[in-house]
Structures are given as C-alpha cells and as structure tokens.
Amino acid sequence: GAAGGGGGGASSSAVEEELRALMEKRQVKMMLSNRESARMRKQRHLDDLTAQVAHLHRENVHVATALGLTT
C-alpha cells in the first residue's frame, strides 16, 4: 500500500509541478503584456505632448507676428 501511495504522490507532485510551471508561464505572459501596454500608453502620452508643443509654438509665432515682434 505504501509503495502505491508513494507512486501516486510522485504523480501528484509531477502534476503540481506542471501546474506551477503553467501558472508561472501565464504570470510572465501577463507581466509582459502589462509592460507592453504601459509602453504604448507612455508613447501615446509622449505623442500628445509633442503635438501640444507644436501647437503652442505655432500660437507663439502667430502672437509674435501679430505684435510685430518677429525679425
């Protein structure tokens, strides 16, 4: 009986190890996915800020021209 139980324990242990490996794989996949999402958000924010800078620069040129401050 003990030998059979030991064999079952080894099988159970193998299943647990496989499950642990699968969970770790999923965790890594989720972490990479979250990292990619954060990278995309950061890039979108940078693009928005760049567009704002361009817009404000055009506004400044327009105002300076209207005030006759351009050379």
N, C-alpha and C positions, 0 to 999 in steps of 0.2 A: 504493500500500500504506500509506503513512504517513497519508494522509487517512482511510482506512478505520479504521486503528488509532486515530487521534485521535477519530473518531466513537464508536468502541467505548469509548474512555477516558471520553468525556463521559457516555455512557450508564451506564457502570460508576460514575462519580462521582455521577451522579444517584441511582443505586440505593444507593450508600453513604450519601449524604446522607439519603435516605428512611429507611434502616435506623437511622442515627444519631438521626433525629428520633423514630422509633418507640421506640428504646431510652430516649431522654430522657423521652418521654411515660410509658413504663412506670415509669421511675425516680421521676418526680414522683408518679405514682399510688400507688406503693408507699410513698413518703415520707408522703403524705397519709394513707394507710391506717394506717401505723405511728403517726402523730401522733394519729389518732382513737382507736386502741387505747390509747395512753398516757393520753389524756384520760379514757377510760372507766375505766381502772384507777385513776387518780387520784380520780375521782368515787366509785368503789366504796370506796376506802380512806377517803375523807372521810366517806362514809355510815356505814362501820363505826365510825370514831372518834366520830361524833356519837351513834350508838347506845350506845357504851361510856360516854360522858359521861352520857347519860340514865340508864343503868343504875346507874352509880356515884352519881349524885345521889339516885336513889331509895333506894339502900342507905344513904347517909349520913343521909337523913331517917328511915329506919327505925331505924338505930342511935341517932340523937339522940333519937328518940321513946322508944325502949326505956330510954335512960339518963335520961329526963326532962329533957333539955336544951332542949326546944322552948319557945318563949314562948307 
